Amino acid sequence: MNWESLLSAKREARAQSVADIRNEFQRDYDRIIFSNIFHRLQNKTQVFALPGAKLVHNRLTHSLEVASVGRSIARKVSKFLIDKYGPDFHDVIYDIDTIVSTACLAHDLGNPPFGHSGEETMSSYFKFGEGKILESQIPENQWSDLISFEGNANAFRQLTHQFAGRREGGLSLTYASLATLIKYPYPSFDKGDRKKYNVFNSEIEQFEKVMEGCGIPRIDSQRPIYARHPLSYMMEAADDICYLILDMEDAHKRGIIQTVDIDKHFTAFFDESRPEETWFFERREHIFKTVTDSNERMAFLRATVINKLVDCVSKVFIENYDDIMAGTFKNSLISHLPKLEQDALEECRSFSVPNIYKHPSVVKIEVTGYNIIGNLMNEFMDAILHPDSGYHKRLVSIIPDQFKTEKDDLYSKIQVVLDYISNMTDLYAVQLYKDLRGIE
């Protein structure tokens, strides 16, 4: 792969006026920031209930922080590239930090209400629930989308699909920004034993245009499976760094885990025997002597750990640069961390699963999500499949026109419901559930 092609500024629909102080990639960033779909993330759950007395992350604040971390990784790598290829190369890759930040902002746009429990519930309707009877009526490559609804693929759809009454090409981002968003460059039908994928059957054509437009090699001659855009590794690493570290900080704010636990796990990222890391222990001692607020102490630890992980994943990218550019690099940047940092991150993960992600307050949100999304799926799927009754006609009228379609095939009709529900905020889904049941 080469950077001139990888940083393709081509987009599906270009504005008539180009008299703009921003370049193409900065326009991508702004299109995300000002979009309604991005604004909705402020009312989508990250881990803990919204709203609450304690300020914790929602999907929007998470995405903003991931964008900040992704930008830092990209800037470190860009310095390496300029050193490698010479100062003139700055003109080629000067804006990769903006491209990575844009993909980071967009990485959760496809998440339905209640996060992963929402995904599971939408999938379960077809895999185990009332929708299973439709399997024989839908082609296998489309059915695989339905039984494993994937937020990553939905993000690509939200950004590229022309919804009714909307602009051609969706948000019409550049090919470079869209390709950077794609962590799993294959559709559901061709994912094999992989858990995730990035493309619904309905967007395969657009997906292929983006990947080919960026000069990304196709690694399967028979199926639409591609190598990854190099910048997608940075976006993925930024998300990997943020979600676990910041979920632990949120759990501390909620009083779910103790200060001593955070201190222990975050300090484990540093080795006092390393001369280059003695500064951390000196600084930590000073902070803990002069700062009494536990949240402020934890903020120092969190920021320091994130900074170190940014350095580490940047080095992993640089050390594996040739494999990444050849499309042969395996797994994520995080999975190639040095042993100390890898062990510390794994300890954080092992601690978080039972103490945070399976905490009763978190499980209750997930159970709520299963019930609410499950009921909405049943109601609106019945209405779409049997639209003649008075009740069902009224339900269909609730669905905004932008999600409706003139297509008659069953897969497209089902996507009307999936688009509508996946675009809901948590609060909207709860309120609609109450309204449909006459609950004050």
C-alpha positions as CSV (number, residue, x, y, z in Angstrom):
1,M,0.0,0.0,0.0
2,N,1.1,3.6,-0.6
3,W,0.1,6.7,1.3
4,E,-0.9,8.7,-1.8
5,S,-3.7,6.2,-2.4
6,L,-4.5,5.5,1.2
7,L,-5.2,9.1,1.9
8,S,-7.8,9.4,-0.9
9,A,-9.9,12.6,-0.5
10,K,-12.5,11.3,-2.9
11,R,-16.1,11.3,-1.7
12,E,-19.4,10.2,-3.2
13,A,-21.0,13.7,-3.2
14,R,-19.0,16.8,-3.3
15,A,-20.3,20.2,-2.3
16,Q,-20.6,22.7,-5.1
17,S,-18.5,25.4,-3.4
18,V,-14.9,24.6,-2.5
19,A,-14.1,28.1,-1.2
20,D,-13.3,26.7,2.3
21,I,-10.4,27.3,4.6
22,R,-10.7,23.6,5.7
23,N,-9.1,20.8,3.7
24,E,-11.2,17.7,2.8
25,F,-10.3,15.7,6.0
26,Q,-11.0,18.6,8.3
27,R,-14.4,18.9,6.6
28,D,-15.0,15.2,7.4
29,Y,-14.2,15.9,11.1
30,D,-16.7,18.8,11.2
31,R,-19.4,16.8,9.4
32,I,-19.3,14.2,12.2
33,I,-19.1,16.8,15.0
34,F,-22.2,18.7,13.7
35,S,-24.3,15.7,12.7
36,N,-27.4,14.6,14.6
37,I,-26.3,11.0,14.7
38,F,-23.2,12.1,16.6
39,H,-25.2,14.3,19.0
40,R,-27.4,11.3,19.9
41,L,-24.5,9.6,21.5
42,Q,-24.8,11.9,24.5
43,N,-27.9,9.8,25.5
44,K,-26.4,6.4,24.7
45,T,-25.0,4.3,27.6
46,Q,-21.3,3.6,27.7
47,V,-21.4,1.4,30.8
48,F,-23.3,3.1,33.7
49,A,-26.8,4.4,33.8
50,L,-27.8,7.7,32.2
51,P,-28.5,10.2,33.5
52,G,-27.2,10.1,37.0
53,A,-26.0,12.2,39.9
54,K,-22.4,11.1,39.3
55,L,-20.9,12.4,36.0
56,V,-19.7,9.3,34.0
57,H,-19.0,8.7,30.4
58,N,-21.7,8.4,27.7
59,R,-21.0,7.3,24.1
60,L,-20.4,10.9,23.1
61,T,-17.8,11.8,25.7
62,H,-16.1,8.4,25.2
63,S,-15.9,9.1,21.4
64,L,-14.4,12.6,22.0
65,E,-11.7,11.1,24.3
66,V,-11.0,8.3,21.9
67,A,-10.5,10.9,19.2
68,S,-8.0,12.8,21.4
69,V,-6.0,9.6,22.0
70,G,-6.1,8.6,18.4
71,R,-4.8,12.0,17.3
72,S,-1.8,11.6,19.7
73,I,-1.0,8.2,18.3
74,A,-1.2,9.5,14.7
75,R,1.1,12.5,15.5
76,K,3.7,10.2,16.9
77,V,3.6,8.0,13.9
78,S,3.6,10.9,11.5
79,K,6.9,12.1,13.0
80,F,8.4,8.7,12.3
81,L,7.2,8.8,8.7
82,I,8.7,12.2,8.1
83,D,12.0,11.0,9.6
84,K,11.8,7.9,7.4
85,Y,10.9,9.5,4.1
86,G,12.2,13.0,4.5
87,P,10.6,16.5,5.2
88,D,8.9,16.6,1.9
89,F,6.7,13.6,3.0
90,H,5.0,16.0,5.5
91,D,2.9,17.3,2.6
92,V,1.6,13.7,2.0
93,I,0.7,12.7,5.5
94,Y,0.4,16.0,7.3
95,D,-3.3,15.4,8.2
96,I,-3.4,11.7,9.3
97,D,-4.2,12.9,12.8
98,T,-7.4,14.5,11.5
99,I,-8.4,11.3,9.6
100,V,-7.8,9.1,12.7
101,S,-9.7,11.5,14.9
102,T,-12.6,11.5,12.5
103,A,-12.8,7.7,12.5
104,C,-12.5,7.7,16.3
105,L,-15.5,10.2,16.5
106,A,-17.5,7.9,14.3
107,H,-16.6,4.5,15.7
108,D,-19.6,4.1,17.9
109,L,-22.2,5.8,15.6
110,G,-23.8,2.4,14.8
111,N,-24.4,1.3,18.4
112,P,-28.0,0.8,19.2
113,P,-29.5,1.8,22.6
114,F,-28.0,0.0,25.6
115,G,-24.8,-0.9,23.7
116,H,-23.9,-4.5,23.3
117,S,-27.1,-5.8,25.0
118,G,-29.0,-3.9,22.3
119,E,-27.0,-5.6,19.6
120,E,-27.6,-9.0,21.2
121,T,-31.3,-8.4,21.5
122,M,-31.8,-7.3,17.9
123,S,-29.8,-10.4,16.8
124,S,-31.8,-12.7,19.1
125,Y,-35.1,-11.7,17.5
126,F,-34.0,-13.5,14.4
127,K,-31.7,-16.1,15.8
128,F,-34.0,-17.4,18.6
129,G,-37.2,-15.3,18.7
130,E,-40.2,-14.6,16.6
131,G,-38.1,-13.6,13.5
132,K,-36.6,-17.1,13.2
133,I,-39.5,-18.2,11.0
134,L,-38.3,-15.7,8.3
135,E,-35.0,-17.6,7.7
136,S,-36.3,-19.6,4.8
137,Q,-37.5,-16.4,3.0
138,I,-34.2,-14.5,3.2
139,P,-31.0,-15.2,1.3
140,E,-28.2,-16.6,3.4
141,N,-25.8,-13.7,2.9
142,Q,-28.6,-11.3,4.2
143,W,-29.7,-13.6,7.0
144,S,-26.2,-13.6,8.4
145,D,-26.5,-9.8,8.9
146,L,-29.8,-10.2,10.9
147,I,-28.7,-13.0,13.3
148,S,-25.5,-11.1,14.2
149,F,-26.4,-7.4,14.2
150,E,-23.1,-5.5,14.4
151,G,-22.7,-1.9,15.5
152,N,-19.5,-1.6,13.4
153,A,-21.3,-2.5,10.2
154,N,-24.2,-0.2,11.2
155,A,-21.8,2.7,11.6
156,F,-20.6,2.3,8.0
157,R,-24.2,2.1,6.9
158,Q,-25.2,5.2,8.8
159,L,-22.3,7.2,7.2
160,T,-22.8,5.9,3.6
161,H,-26.5,5.0,3.1
162,Q,-28.8,7.5,1.4
163,F,-31.7,7.5,3.7
164,A,-35.0,8.8,2.3
165,G,-35.0,12.5,1.7
166,R,-31.3,12.8,2.6
167,R,-28.2,13.5,0.6
168,E,-26.6,11.0,-1.8
169,G,-23.7,9.2,-0.1
170,G,-24.9,9.7,3.4
171,L,-22.5,12.0,5.2
172,S,-20.3,11.7,2.2
173,L,-17.0,11.4,4.0
174,T,-13.7,10.9,2.1
175,Y,-12.7,7.3,1.3
176,A,-9.7,7.7,3.6
177,S,-11.9,8.5,6.6
178,L,-14.3,5.7,5.8
179,A,-11.6,3.1,5.3
180,T,-9.9,4.1,8.6
181,L,-13.2,3.4,10.4
182,I,-13.2,-0.2,9.1
183,K,-11.6,-2.6,11.6
184,Y,-13.1,-5.7,10.2
185,P,-12.9,-5.4,6.4
186,Y,-15.4,-8.1,5.3
187,P,-19.1,-8.6,5.4
188,S,-21.0,-10.9,7.8
189,F,-21.4,-13.7,5.4
190,D,-17.6,-14.0,4.9
191,K,-16.5,-13.5,8.5
192,G,-15.9,-17.2,9.1
193,D,-15.4,-17.8,12.9
194,R,-14.7,-14.2,13.5
195,K,-17.1,-12.5,15.9
196,K,-17.3,-9.1,14.3
197,Y,-17.6,-7.6,10.8
198,N,-17.9,-4.2,9.3
199,V,-20.2,-4.4,6.3
200,F,-23.9,-5.3,5.9
201,N,-24.9,-7.0,2.7
202,S,-26.6,-3.8,1.6
203,E,-23.4,-1.8,1.7
204,I,-20.9,-4.2,0.0
205,E,-20.8,-2.2,-3.2
206,Q,-19.9,1.0,-1.4
207,F,-17.4,-0.8,0.8
208,E,-15.6,-2.2,-2.2
209,K,-15.5,1.3,-3.8
210,V,-13.9,2.7,-0.7
211,M,-11.3,0.0,-0.3
212,E,-10.4,0.0,-3.9
213,G,-10.3,3.8,-4.0
214,C,-7.7,3.7,-1.2
215,G,-5.6,1.1,-3.0
216,I,-6.1,-1.5,-0.2
217,P,-5.4,-5.0,-1.5
218,R,-8.1,-7.6,-1.7
219,I,-6.9,-10.7,0.1
220,D,-9.5,-13.1,-1.3
221,S,-10.1,-13.4,-5.0
222,Q,-13.6,-14.9,-4.5
223,R,-15.0,-12.9,-1.6
224,P,-14.9,-9.2,-0.6
225,I,-12.3,-9.5,2.1
226,Y,-9.6,-6.9,2.2
227,A,-6.5,-5.9,4.2
228,R,-6.9,-3.2,6.8
229,H,-6.2,0.5,6.2
230,P,-3.0,1.2,8.3
231,L,-4.7,4.1,10.1
232,S,-7.5,1.8,11.3
233,Y,-5.0,0.2,13.7
234,M,-4.5,3.6,15.4
235,M,-8.3,4.2,15.7
236,E,-8.7,0.7,17.2
237,A,-5.8,1.2,19.6
238,A,-7.3,4.5,20.8
239,D,-10.6,2.8,21.6
240,D,-8.9,-0.1,23.3
241,I,-6.9,2.2,25.5
242,C,-9.8,4.4,26.5
243,Y,-12.7,2.1,27.1
244,L,-11.0,-0.1,29.8
245,I,-9.0,2.7,31.6
246,L,-11.9,5.1,31.6
247,D,-14.5,2.5,32.6
248,M,-12.3,1.8,35.7
249,E,-12.2,5.6,36.5
250,D,-16.0,5.8,36.1
251,A,-16.5,2.8,38.4
252,H,-14.3,4.5,41.0
253,K,-16.4,7.7,40.8
254,R,-19.5,5.5,41.3
255,G,-17.9,4.0,44.4
256,I,-18.1,0.5,42.8
257,I,-14.4,0.0,43.2
258,Q,-12.0,1.4,45.7
259,T,-9.2,3.9,45.3
260,V,-6.7,1.4,46.4
261,D,-7.7,-0.9,43.5
262,I,-7.3,1.8,40.9
263,D,-3.9,2.8,42.4
264,K,-2.7,-0.8,42.4
265,H,-3.7,-1.5,38.8
266,F,-2.7,1.7,37.2
267,T,0.7,1.9,39.0
268,A,1.4,-1.6,37.6
269,F,2.0,-0.1,34.2
270,F,5.3,1.3,35.5
271,D,8.4,-0.4,36.8
272,E,10.4,1.3,39.6
273,S,13.5,-0.6,38.6
274,R,13.6,1.2,35.2
275,P,15.6,4.4,35.4
276,E,13.4,6.0,32.8
277,E,10.3,5.5,34.9
278,T,11.5,6.6,38.4
279,W,10.0,10.0,37.6
280,F,6.5,8.4,37.8
281,F,6.9,7.2,41.3
282,E,8.4,10.5,42.4
283,R,5.5,12.4,40.8
284,R,3.0,10.0,42.3
285,E,4.4,10.4,45.8
286,H,4.2,14.2,45.4
287,I,0.6,14.1,44.0
288,F,-0.6,11.8,46.8
289,K,1.0,14.1,49.4
290,T,-0.4,17.3,48.1
291,V,-3.7,16.3,46.6
292,T,-6.3,14.8,49.0
293,D,-9.2,14.4,46.5
294,S,-9.3,10.8,45.5
295,N,-10.9,11.5,42.1
296,E,-8.1,14.0,41.3
297,R,-5.5,11.4,42.3
298,M,-7.1,8.9,40.0
299,A,-7.2,11.4,37.2
300,F,-3.4,11.8,37.4
301,L,-2.9,8.0,37.3
302,R,-5.4,7.7,34.4
303,A,-3.7,10.4,32.3
304,T,-0.2,9.0,33.0
305,V,-1.3,5.4,32.0
306,I,-3.0,6.7,28.8
307,N,0.2,8.7,27.8
308,K,2.3,5.6,28.3
309,L,0.0,3.4,26.3
310,V,0.0,6.0,23.5
311,D,3.8,5.7,23.4
312,C,3.7,1.9,23.5
313,V,1.2,1.4,20.6
314,S,2.9,4.0,18.5
315,K,6.1,2.1,18.9
316,V,4.3,-1.2,18.0
317,F,3.0,0.5,14.8
318,I,6.5,1.7,13.9
319,E,8.2,-1.6,14.7
320,N,5.6,-3.5,12.5
321,Y,5.3,-0.8,9.8
322,D,6.4,-3.0,6.9
323,D,3.9,-5.7,7.8
324,I,1.1,-3.2,8.3
325,M,1.8,-1.6,4.9
326,A,1.9,-5.0,3.3
327,G,-1.4,-6.0,4.8
328,T,0.1,-8.9,6.7
329,F,0.1,-7.6,10.2
330,K,-2.0,-9.8,12.5
331,N,-4.4,-8.8,15.4
332,S,-4.4,-5.3,17.1
333,L,-1.6,-3.0,18.2
334,I,-2.7,-3.6,21.8
335,S,-2.1,-7.3,21.5
336,H,1.6,-6.6,20.6
337,L,2.4,-4.5,23.7
338,P,5.5,-5.3,25.7
339,K,5.1,-7.8,28.5
340,L,4.9,-5.4,31.4
341,E,2.2,-3.2,29.8
342,Q,0.4,-6.3,28.4
343,D,0.3,-7.9,31.8
344,A,-0.9,-4.7,33.5
345,L,-3.7,-4.3,30.9
346,E,-4.7,-7.9,31.3
347,E,-4.9,-7.5,35.1
348,C,-7.1,-4.5,34.6
349,R,-9.4,-6.5,32.3
350,S,-9.5,-9.5,34.6
351,F,-10.4,-7.2,37.5
352,S,-13.0,-5.3,35.6
353,V,-15.1,-8.2,34.3
354,P,-16.3,-9.4,37.7
355,N,-16.1,-6.0,39.6
356,I,-17.4,-3.6,36.9
357,Y,-19.0,-5.3,33.9
358,K,-20.9,-7.8,36.1
359,H,-21.7,-5.4,38.9
360,P,-25.5,-5.5,39.6
361,S,-25.9,-1.8,38.5
362,V,-24.5,-2.6,35.1
363,V,-26.3,-5.9,34.7
364,K,-29.6,-4.1,35.5
365,I,-29.0,-1.8,32.6
366,E,-28.3,-4.7,30.3
367,V,-31.5,-6.5,31.4
368,T,-33.5,-3.3,30.9
369,G,-32.0,-3.1,27.4
370,Y,-33.0,-6.7,26.6
371,N,-36.6,-6.0,27.7
372,I,-37.1,-2.7,26.1
373,I,-35.3,-3.4,22.8
374,G,-36.9,-6.9,22.7
375,N,-40.4,-5.5,23.0
376,L,-39.8,-2.7,20.4
377,M,-38.4,-5.3,18.0
378,N,-41.5,-7.5,18.4
379,E,-43.9,-4.6,18.0
380,F,-42.3,-2.9,15.0
381,M,-41.4,-6.1,13.2
382,D,-45.0,-7.2,13.4
383,A,-46.1,-3.9,12.1
384,I,-43.7,-3.9,9.1
385,L,-44.6,-7.6,8.3
386,H,-48.4,-7.2,8.7
387,P,-49.1,-3.5,8.0
388,D,-52.8,-3.8,7.3
389,S,-54.3,-3.8,10.8
390,G,-55.3,-0.4,12.3
391,Y,-52.8,-0.8,15.2
392,H,-49.9,-1.7,12.9
393,K,-50.7,1.1,10.5
394,R,-50.4,3.5,13.4
395,L,-47.1,1.9,14.6
396,V,-45.6,2.3,11.1
397,S,-46.6,5.9,11.0
398,I,-44.5,6.5,14.1
399,I,-41.3,5.5,12.1
400,P,-39.7,8.7,10.7
401,D,-39.8,8.9,6.9
402,Q,-36.1,8.9,6.6
403,F,-35.9,5.3,7.6
404,K,-38.7,4.1,5.2
405,T,-38.0,2.5,1.8
406,E,-39.7,2.0,-1.5
407,K,-38.1,-1.4,-1.9
408,D,-40.3,-4.5,-1.6
409,D,-37.9,-7.2,-0.6
410,L,-38.1,-8.5,2.9
411,Y,-34.5,-7.7,3.9
412,S,-35.0,-4.0,3.0
413,K,-38.3,-3.9,5.0
414,I,-36.5,-5.4,8.0
415,Q,-33.8,-2.8,7.7
416,V,-36.4,-0.1,8.2
417,V,-37.0,-1.4,11.7
418,L,-33.3,-2.0,12.4
419,D,-32.4,1.5,11.3
420,Y,-35.1,3.1,13.4
421,I,-34.3,1.2,16.6
422,S,-30.6,1.4,16.3
423,N,-30.8,5.2,15.9
424,M,-32.8,5.6,19.1
425,T,-31.1,7.0,22.2
426,D,-31.6,5.1,25.4
427,L,-34.0,7.7,26.8
428,Y,-36.1,7.7,23.6
429,A,-36.3,3.9,23.6
430,V,-37.4,3.9,27.3
431,Q,-40.0,6.6,26.6
432,L,-41.4,4.9,23.5
433,Y,-41.6,1.6,25.4
434,K,-43.6,3.4,28.1
435,D,-45.8,5.2,25.6
436,L,-46.8,2.1,23.8
437,R,-47.8,0.5,27.1
438,G,-49.6,3.5,28.5
439,I,-47.1,3.8,31.4
440,E,-46.9,7.3,32.9
